């Protein structure tokens, strides 16, 4: 479903997770990035990421230092 994509959490200024970032592979210097809000579990992209996780994949989680 997300072959070659990078999927990671995005943190707000308060250090809390706010989005999931879906980054496509770079092609000819272009990369598509989609931010999926964690607050809307009815979002179709959120559901797709959760299915991807259920298949055994992991969302990259690099919390900010000191957060």
Backbone as CSV, one residue per row, in Angstrom:
resi,resn,N_x,N_y,N_z,CA_x,CA_y,CA_z,C_x,C_y,C_z
1,UNK,0.823,-1.196,0.000,0.000,0.000,0.000,0.869,1.263,0.000
2,UNK,1.915,1.277,0.827,2.790,2.437,0.922,4.228,2.063,0.559
3,UNK,4.385,1.241,-0.443,5.708,0.782,-0.867,6.597,1.971,-1.222
4,UNK,7.747,2.075,-0.542,8.688,3.141,-0.813,8.402,4.448,-0.098
5,UNK,7.270,4.537,0.571,6.890,5.758,1.288,7.544,5.774,2.668
6,UNK,7.709,6.970,3.226,8.163,7.136,4.599,6.989,7.670,5.399
7,UNK,6.657,6.982,6.479,5.519,7.387,7.300,6.018,7.630,8.713
8,UNK,5.771,8.849,9.207,6.294,9.228,10.520,5.323,10.162,11.238
9,UNK,5.491,10.229,12.560,4.697,11.158,13.356,5.290,12.557,13.257
10,UNK,4.419,13.555,13.359,4.827,14.954,13.415,4.399,15.486,14.778
11,UNK,5.288,16.236,15.412,5.029,16.781,16.743,4.764,18.270,16.678
12,UNK,3.869,18.747,17.551,3.595,20.170,17.668,4.614,20.827,18.581
13,UNK,4.486,22.127,18.747,5.414,22.880,19.587,5.372,22.442,21.041
14,UNK,4.241,21.877,21.459,4.116,21.420,22.848,4.698,20.026,23.060
15,UNK,5.232,19.422,21.989,5.843,18.103,22.092,4.866,16.948,21.942
16,UNK,3.597,17.243,21.652,2.587,16.201,21.469,2.476,15.831,19.991
17,UNK,2.183,14.565,19.732,1.957,14.115,18.355,0.688,14.781,17.821
18,UNK,0.781,15.340,16.599,-0.385,16.010,16.022,-0.783,15.464,14.654
19,UNK,0.173,14.938,13.908,-0.101,14.451,12.553,0.711,13.202,12.255
20,UNK,0.290,12.535,11.194,1.104,11.494,10.576,1.525,12.052,9.227
21,UNK,2.819,12.019,8.972,3.364,12.513,7.709,3.589,11.329,6.776
22,UNK,2.987,11.414,5.595,3.170,10.398,4.559,3.972,11.058,3.443
23,UNK,5.195,10.585,3.224,6.073,11.161,2.208,6.339,10.128,1.116
24,UNK,6.019,10.507,-0.101,6.249,9.607,-1.235,7.733,9.540,-1.551
25,UNK,8.124,8.520,-2.315,9.518,8.488,-2.778,9.783,9.704,-3.678
26,UNK,10.996,10.206,-3.644,11.349,11.337,-4.497,11.544,10.857,-5.931
27,UNK,10.927,11.569,-6.875,11.051,11.249,-8.295,11.379,12.537,-9.037
28,UNK,12.511,12.542,-9.718,12.952,13.721,-10.473,12.958,14.981,-9.614
29,UNK,13.395,14.860,-8.366,13.487,16.003,-7.473,12.170,16.443,-6.864
30,UNK,11.100,15.662,-7.071,9.781,16.019,-6.539,9.328,14.951,-5.552
31,UNK,8.743,15.401,-4.449,8.221,14.489,-3.439,6.882,15.019,-2.947
32,UNK,5.875,14.159,-2.898,4.576,14.531,-2.345,4.572,14.230,-0.856
33,UNK,4.025,15.163,-0.081,3.913,14.988,1.362,2.482,15.275,1.771
34,UNK,1.929,14.375,2.564,0.569,14.515,3.068,0.617,14.459,4.588
35,UNK,-0.013,15.432,5.247,-0.120,15.424,6.699,-1.523,14.992,7.082
36,UNK,-1.606,13.930,7.865,-2.880,13.356,8.268,-3.101,13.681,9.748
37,UNK,-4.189,14.403,10.080,-4.416,14.769,11.479,-4.763,13.554,12.334
38,UNK,-4.186,13.502,13.527,-4.485,12.409,14.459,-5.838,12.592,15.128
39,UNK,-6.388,13.781,15.038,-7.661,14.082,15.698,-8.874,13.646,14.891
40,UNK,-8.684,13.233,13.645,-9.809,12.830,12.800,-9.635,11.383,12.357
41,UNK,-10.103,10.460,13.194,-9.939,9.037,12.889,-10.858,8.579,11.765
42,UNK,-11.769,9.432,11.318,-12.627,9.098,10.179,-11.986,9.471,8.846
43,UNK,-10.855,10.145,8.894,-10.128,10.541,7.699,-9.695,9.280,6.941
44,UNK,-9.928,9.247,5.640,-9.620,8.035,4.862,-8.132,7.710,4.870
45,UNK,-7.285,8.736,4.880,-5.847,8.481,4.916,-5.422,7.929,6.270
46,UNK,-6.031,8.416,7.331,-5.759,7.883,8.671,-6.103,6.393,8.701
47,UNK,-7.267,6.048,8.161,-7.694,4.641,8.134,-6.729,3.786,7.317
48,UNK,-6.240,4.327,6.204,-5.286,3.582,5.372,-3.986,3.320,6.129
49,UNK,-3.513,4.323,6.874,-2.280,4.147,7.647,-2.501,3.118,8.746
50,UNK,-3.652,3.151,9.414,-3.923,2.192,10.483,-3.999,0.765,9.928
51,UNK,-4.554,0.585,8.736,-4.565,-0.736,8.090,-3.131,-1.182,7.800
52,UNK,-2.317,-0.261,7.325,-0.910,-0.536,7.024,-0.183,-0.981,8.292
53,UNK,-0.466,-0.320,9.421,0.139,-0.686,10.704,-0.340,-2.079,11.132
54,UNK,-1.629,-2.359,10.950,-2.181,-3.676,11.301,-1.519,-4.794,10.507
55,UNK,-0.995,-4.463,9.322,-0.295,-5.448,8.489,1.122,-5.716,8.998
56,UNK,1.506,-5.041,10.088,2.814,-5.284,10.689,3.838,-4.188,10.459
57,UNK,3.430,-3.090,9.850,4.345,-1.983,9.590,4.373,-1.032,10.780
58,UNK,5.373,-0.162,10.818,5.572,0.738,11.952,5.690,2.181,11.491
59,UNK,5.029,3.084,12.211,5.164,4.518,11.966,6.441,4.978,12.672
60,UNK,7.295,5.683,11.951,8.536,6.199,12.533,8.180,7.213,13.605
61,UNK,8.796,7.073,14.771,8.487,7.952,15.904,9.778,8.522,16.466
62,UNK,10.070,9.763,16.087,11.265,10.460,16.579,10.817,11.707,17.339
63,UNK,10.479,11.541,18.625,10.020,12.702,19.390,11.108,13.767,19.500
64,UNK,10.670,15.028,19.604,11.654,16.099,19.739,12.410,15.991,21.059
65,UNK,13.650,16.393,21.049,14.449,16.353,22.276,13.907,17.368,23.264
66,UNK,13.832,16.955,24.510,13.376,17.847,25.555,11.881,18.049,25.575
67,UNK,11.142,17.289,24.732,9.708,17.482,24.611,8.903,16.673,25.508
